[in-house]
Amino acid sequence: MSIPREVLDWLLQSSIPSIRYLTLTELIDISPEDEGVKNEYKAIQNSHPASSILEKQVASGRWQLPEHYYSPKYRSTHWTLMLLEELRADPNSTAFQDGVEFMLSQSRSRVEHYSKSADPGFTCLFGNILRYAVYAGFLPDSRTQTLIDVVTYSLTNADCSCKYNTDLPCSWGAARSLWGLAAIPGNMHTASMRKSIQAGTNFLLAKYNLVEANYPFPEGGRIHQIWNKLNFPLFYQADILFVLRVMKQLGYAQQAQIQPALTWLQSRQNQAGRWSGSSPFQNRTWSLSRDKEDTSRWVTLQSLSVLK
């Protein structure tokens, strides 16, 4: 699709260098080796919000509680690494490397337990850890490989069923598991990865309807209110746009089953060529911007990347 120049200019006016960098590389297709793009990448590392988040470490690669990675939501180490990956913080920095090492070490016993069990466990958590571990270059690490074993088993054999969804298959878990696998280059996908990606895609797009969100939920439950909004940032949750981002990264954006969701996304575009964003967890995570338009910039950038 053709992107209006005014929309690109609006995105490039953002105070968040990550938005400017991704606009240049993902929407305008300028090489990361371009000097202007390199300058934006440097700005990500040296200015708000990434640098401000890094300054909040309580130990190298750890945030909030130095020995606990999950609480408080959404400022402890696990959630912070997720956010820094979305911001394109330098994965080779000492802080990021130390954070991933801490997470893989702290979660190891739990992941190994589930790798030996028929219980698929908390694959939203494991898929998210996998995502930033791969981003930081930990793919060859045996602990990362065990994460892959757990999420591929869950996708292939259990549709990411979860006790927090009363042991029913979970769309959020499937989306987050695929998010982790999507970080792995396609030419490095094993047969079991490909099988699990197909199973997860089938669950999200074929067995159920992405727009209707008619996925299993407990008796008396309902579709979560964020599903039909365009949200950023999200953490263990998912919405339609997030699933579309995952499918785009996996190379499934042209599947016939995804077309109704793409049509739905296009219908949300306003006359100015933008999308309105929501940030339901902004008061519980690190501050990204004082400009209220930046949430809409994030989801506009992501929507255009999906539709491009």
Secondary structure, DSSP 4 states (H G I P E B T S, - for coil): -PPPHHHHHHHHT-S-HHHHHHIIIIIS---TTSHHHHHHHHHHHHSTTHHHHHTTEEETTEESSTT-SS-STTTSHHHHHHHHHHHT--TTSHHHHHHHHHHHHHHHHHHHHHHTSSS---HHHHHHHHHHHHHTT-TTSHHHHHHHHHHHHHHHHHTT-BGGGTTB--HHHHHHHHHHHHTS-GGG--HHHHHHHHHHHIIIIIIS-TTTT-----TT----TTTTS-BSS-SS---HHHHHHHHHHHT-TT-GGGHHHHHHHHHT--TTS----B-TTTTTS----S-THHHHHHHHHHHHHHH-
